[in-house]
Amino acid sequence: MMLLLGLCSWRSRRRELLRVWASIGEMVERRIVRASADLKSRL
């Protein structure tokens, strides 16, 4: 849903979408780093 809405209003909300994607990427990276750290500590 979010992707479709974003594509429909891509031109008008390009900067907003970029900000959202950047924040999502940061969250995913942090989660991956934490998960890998937990796995390493368990091993």
trRosetta pair geometry for C-beta under 8 A, 3 or more apart (Angstrom, degrees):
i j d omega theta_ij theta_ji phi_ij phi_ji
1 4 6.0 -57 -151 34 29 108
1 5 6.4 23 156 -13 65 107
2 5 5.9 -58 -147 40 31 108
2 6 6.0 32 155 -21 66 110
3 6 5.7 -58 -147 38 29 112
3 7 6.3 27 157 -19 66 106
4 7 5.9 -55 -147 35 30 108
4 8 6.4 32 154 -23 64 105
5 8 5.7 -54 -151 32 32 113
5 9 6.6 -12 165 18 66 104
6 9 6.8 -79 -146 57 26 78
6 10 6.3 62 151 -85 65 74
6 13 7.0 -111 -139 89 67 121
6 17 5.1 105 -153 -110 118 127
7 10 5.4 -6 -148 -48 34 114
9 12 5.0 -55 -177 51 89 107
9 13 4.8 44 124 11 105 115
10 13 6.9 -87 -134 58 17 77
10 14 6.1 49 168 -82 63 80
10 17 7.0 -24 -132 -7 64 158
11 14 6.4 -14 -147 -39 21 107
13 16 4.3 -47 -172 44 90 119
13 17 5.6 96 124 -28 89 94
14 17 5.9 -59 -152 36 28 110
14 18 6.4 28 153 -20 65 106
15 18 5.6 -54 -149 34 33 112
15 19 6.5 34 153 -20 65 103
16 19 5.7 -54 -153 34 32 111
16 20 6.4 31 151 -18 66 105
17 20 5.6 -54 -148 37 34 111
17 21 6.2 31 156 -17 68 106
18 21 5.8 -55 -145 39 30 109
18 22 6.2 33 155 -22 64 106
19 22 5.7 -56 -149 35 29 112
19 23 6.4 26 155 -17 65 105
20 23 5.9 -57 -150 37 30 108
20 24 6.3 29 153 -18 66 107
21 24 5.6 -54 -146 38 32 112
21 25 6.2 36 154 -22 66 105
22 25 5.7 -54 -149 35 30 113
22 26 6.5 31 153 -20 64 104
23 26 5.7 -52 -150 33 33 112
23 27 6.5 33 152 -19 65 104
24 27 5.7 -55 -151 36 33 111
24 28 6.3 31 153 -18 66 106
25 28 5.7 -55 -147 37 31 110
25 29 6.2 33 155 -21 66 106
26 29 5.7 -54 -147 35 30 112
26 30 6.4 30 155 -19 65 105
27 30 5.8 -56 -150 35 30 110
27 31 6.4 28 154 -18 65 106
28 31 5.8 -57 -150 37 31 110
28 32 6.3 31 154 -19 66 106
29 32 5.7 -57 -149 36 31 110
29 33 6.2 30 155 -20 66 106
30 33 5.7 -54 -147 36 31 111
30 34 6.3 29 155 -17 65 106
31 34 5.8 -56 -148 38 30 109
31 35 6.1 30 155 -20 66 108
32 35 5.7 -56 -145 38 29 111
32 36 6.2 27 157 -17 65 107
33 36 6.0 -57 -147 38 28 108
33 37 6.2 29 154 -20 64 108
34 37 5.7 -56 -148 37 30 112
34 38 6.3 31 153 -20 65 105
35 38 5.7 -54 -150 35 31 111
35 39 6.4 30 153 -18 65 105
36 39 5.6 -52 -148 36 33 112
36 40 6.3 33 154 -19 66 105
37 40 5.8 -54 -148 37 31 111
37 41 6.3 29 154 -18 65 107
38 41 5.8 -56 -147 37 30 109
38 42 6.3 30 154 -20 65 106
39 42 5.7 -56 -149 36 31 110
39 43 6.3 26 155 -16 66 106
40 43 5.8 -56 -146 38 31 107
